[in-house]
Amino acid sequence: MKKRARTTPDKAVPNVWQREVGELSTRNFAHRLAASEDLVLRLDIYKKLEKHRGCVNTVSFNADGDILVSGSDDRRVILWDWETGRIKLSFHSGHNNNVFQAKIMPYTDDRSIVHVLQMVRHAQILERGAVETALLAKHQGRAHKLAIEPGSPHIFYTCGEDGLVQHFDLRSRRATELFTCQPIDDRRNYMPVVHLNAIAIDPRNPNLFAVAGSDEYTRVYDVRMYKWDGSTEFGQPKDYFCPPHLIGDEQFGITGLSFSDQSELLVSYNDEFIYLFTRDMGLGSNPDPSSPVSTGSDVKEMVPMDADDKTTPQVYKGHRNAETVKGVSFFGPGCEYVVSGSDCGRIFIWKKKGGELIRVMEADKHVVNCIESHPHTTVLASSGIETDIKIWTPRAVERATLPTNIEKLKPKARGWMYQVASPEDLMLQLFSMQRQRTIPEQNGESSAAGRELLELILTFNGNSDSDDGADSSSRDDLFG
C-alpha cells in the first residue's frame, strides 16, 4: 500500500502545481494542506468572541463548520458566526447553574440543540429566532458530557457523576436509563458507583461507546447488547482500556475521551498523561486489577507506540491536568494531531504518531478546559476560565517554536479536581479523600456511612438545579 506523502513547506509549491495540472485532486490537496505541520506552527488568535459573563465551559462547531455554539456559567447558550464574530442567537438555557456542554444536532438545519448540567435539556429554534426549551431528563449530580450518534438528528447519550448513562431519542422525547457504571468487584464495598466525566462514540461503529470517570479504566460498551424491553442486565463492558502501570492505582481518574476516525481511543488522565489506544490494546471484559502496579512498571519506562507494538499505548506529555474536567481531542482531517488544554493556561499540540510535542500556545490567564477542532479546516476554538472564546487560524507570518520554559510555568498539582465551585463540591471532595484513605476490610461500617453521605450530597446537589425557574445562589453568596 502506497503511503500518503507528508506535506512540508518545501512541498507546498509542488502540491499546488500537481493540483493545477490535475495530478492531485482538489480533495486530496485540501487534506494535505489541512494536515500540514507548517499550518499548525502558524496558528494564531484570529478573533475573540466576547459576550458571555462567566467561564465558557463548552464550545462546539456545527456539521458545516460555519456556526459555533457555546455554553457558560452565565447559563446562556450562544450561537456564533465565528468568522465575523457576530452573535446569531443567544438564549437562556433553562438551567439554574453552569452549562457544561451544548451541541447542535446534525441534519436539523442547526435548529436543534441539546445541553446538559444536571438536567438534560433540548432547545428547538423556531421561526424568527424564538427558542422553545424542554426538560428531557435529570442526573442525580452533574453531567459533564454528552455524545451524539454520528449522523443522527435524534440520538444522543449522556453520563453523569451519579454513574448513570442515559440514551435519548428526540422523536419520542424520552430517556432510557441504560445502566449505572459500577467499579470492579473488589471496590464495590467502598465505591458504590464510578462518577463519570466523559463519554464518546466510535464514529466507525456507532454501536460502540466509551465512558470514563473517577477510576483508572475506560469502559467500552456495545448498545446492541441492550434489550430495550429491560429484560436483561446491561452493565458489563465489552472491553476495558488502561495503561499497564495505572491498573490497580486508585489515585487517578479520567477527565476526557475521544475517538479518532480510525477508531483509536484517546484518554486524558487527571494529574498524569494522555494515552492513545488501538482496539487490540483492550484488557477484555474482566480485567485483573491486581497485576501491573505491583510489578513496579513506570510510565517513564514506556516506549512510544509503533506499528509493531500492540500492547503499549502512545503517551503524550507536557501539559498539566489537575484542576478541572478537561477534554482532549484530535486535530486535522485525518486526526494527525492530539490537542489538550492545561492548568497553565496553554494549548498543547502533539503529533499523534510518535507523541512529539510541536506546539504550545498561550490561551488563557488561568486554565484551558475546552478545545474544539473545526470539522473541515485548520481552525481551533478554545475556552477556559476567562469569559471569551478564542478562534485560532494559521495566520501568523512566522512559524512558532516551542518555548523553553514549559516546565517552569507548570502549576503545582493540587489534587484531583481541586477547584471548588460550591459547598457540595467541597463535600464530594472530602468524601473522595476519606474514601481513598479507607481500608475496606476494616471499615464496613464506614463504607455504609459513606454511601449515606454520598446519597445526601447527591440529593443536595440535585435540588440545586431544579426545574422551578428560581435562580440559584451565586458563588459569592455561598462563600460570603
Secondary structure, 3 states (H helix, E strand, C coil): CCCCCCCCHHHHHHHHHHHHCCCCCHHHHHHHHHCCHHHHCCEEEEEEEECCCCCEEEEEECCCCCCEEEEECCCEEEEEECCCCEEEEEEECCCCCCCCEEEECCCCCCCEEEEECCEEEEEEECHHHCEEEEEEEECCCCCCEEEECCCCCCEEEEECCCCEEEEEECCCCEEEEEEECCCCHHHCCCCCCCCEEEEEECCCCCCEEEEEECCCCEEEEEHHHCCCCCCCCCCCCCEEECCHHHCCCCCCCEEEEEECCCCCEEEEECCCCEEEECHHHCCCCCCCCCCHHHHCCCHHHCCCCCCCCCCCCEEECCCCCCCCCCCEEEECCCCCEEEEECCCCEEEEEECCCCCEEEEEECCCCCEEEEEECCCCCCEEEEECCCEEEEEEECCCCCCCCCCCCCCCCCCCCCCCCCCCCHHHHHHHHHHHHHHCCCHHHCHHHHHHHHHHHHHHHHHHHHCCCCCCCCCCCHHHHHC
